[in-house]
Amino acid sequence: MQIILGIDPGLSMTGWSIIQAQTRDQILPLNYGCIKTYPAQTLIQRLHSINIQLQEIINTYHPQNAAIEELFFAKQAKTVAAVGQARGAIVLTIALNKIPLFEYNPRTVKISLTSNGSADKSQMQKMVKMLLNLKEIPQPDDAADALAIAMCHASSVGNVG
């Protein structure tokens, strides 16, 4: 059995999830949600808020491993920089807690859950709901993405059991 922290990094919204993986096929969602920051805050305040809230999640659930989505952007450089800074705060928080961190690109996460590396957000959300036996699709989207990332890690060879 393993407790896994899944992270979908973002500056405005960082999705997080905690799952308990008994085996690759037996996964129990313990909790999930989002760490929100606001544009009215300074960058330092936003990064500090991510750090503090993530530390509270770690203190509550004591994950043995963490999984995070790799940065992948074909869009704006400004967005990449903002997410990169948030990701840095997240990675540092995880490192200070001595939690092994695993990175997965979006295509790998999609293949892991749907067997389709081009799956859209709707397909991914439906698979998360189905595989975790949830009554509804986790909201917001960032939390569903964090669950998918944690589940991808749980299904990777040698990570559970």
N, C-alpha and C positions, 0 to 999 in steps of 0.2 A: 504494500500500500504506500502511496506517495501523495503528498499535498503539493500541487503545482500552482504557481502564480502565473497567470497569463496577462500580458500587457499589450495594448494597442496605443502607442504613444501619440500625444498631441499636446499642443500648448493650451488651447482653449478647453479641450476635452481629452482626457486620457482614460481609455477604457481599461478596466481591470476585472479579473476573475480569479476565483479560487476553486479548484476542482480537487476531488479525491479520486485517484485512479487506483483501483484494485488490480485490474488487468487492462490490457489495451482496449478491451471491449466493455469493461465495467467501470464507467465513469460517473461520479456523483457530483453535481454542481453544489458547492457549499455556499457561495455567495458571488455576486458580481455587481458592478456599478460603474460609475464614472467619477473621476476627479475633475472638477470644473474650476477654471480660472477665468478672470474677466479682463477685458481690454482696458478698463479703468485702472487696473493694478499695474505697477511697474513690472518690467521683465523679472527683476530680482524677486519681487513679491510673488509672482506667478510660479517661478521655479521653486521658491521656498515652500509655497503651498503644496505643490506636487510632492516635494520631498516629505513634508510633515504628514500628509494624508497617506502616502504610500507606506511610510514607516508605521503608521497606526495599523494598516492592513497586515503588514508583516508581523507586527507584535501580536496581533489577534490570532492569526492562522499559522504562523511558523512554517511557511512553505520550505520544502527541501530543494526545490528547483524553481527556476523562473524561465519563462519563455517570452520573447519579445519579437515583434515584427521588425524586420530589417527596413531601413529607409528605402523607399522606392518612389521616385517622383519623376514624371516626365512633364511636370507643370512648372509652376513659378519658383524661382530661386528664393523669394522671400518666404514662401511656405516651407521649403526645405530647411531654411535656416531656423525658423521658429520651431519646427518639429524636432530638428537636430538638437536644439538647446534643451527642449523638454526631455528628449531621449537621453541626453547627457546627465541630467538631474536624476532620471530614473535609473540609469545604469550605475551611477555613483551610489545611490541609495542601496541598490541590490548588492553592489560590491562591498560596501561598508558592513553589510549584514552577512557577508561571506556565503551568499547563496549562489550556487552555480547558475550561470545564465546561458541560455541557448537562443540562437537567433534563427528565424525562419522567414524566407521571402514570401510575398503574397501568393505566388504560384504554388509553392510547396504546401501552404496551408490549404489552398483550394483543392489541390489533388488529394491531400490527406482526408478531407471530409467528403468530397463529391466525386473523386476520380476524374475531375475535369479542371484543368489548370486555368480555364477561361470562364469558370462559373461566375455568375453575377452576384451582387450583394443579396438579392432576394433568394437565390438558390442556397447560398451559404447560410442565411438566417433560418431557412426552413430545415436544413440539415442539422444545424445546432439544436433547434427545437426538437426534432425527431430523435436524434441520437441521445439527447439528455432527458427524453420523456417529459418535456416541459409543456405546460398547458398553452402557453403563448410564446411568441418570438420575444427573446430578451430585448429590452429597450434601455437606453438608446442604442443605436447601431454600434457605437464604439464598445459597449459592453458585450454585445453579441460577437464582435470581432475578437475581443479579448478571450472569450470562451473558446472560439475557434482556434486561436493560437495555442491555448493551453491544451486543447484536445489534440492538436497536431503533435505537440510534444509527447503527450501520453501515448500516442499511437506509434511513435518512432521506436525502432528496434532497441531494446535494452534499457528503456527509460522507466519501466514499471515492473514491479514485482519483487 
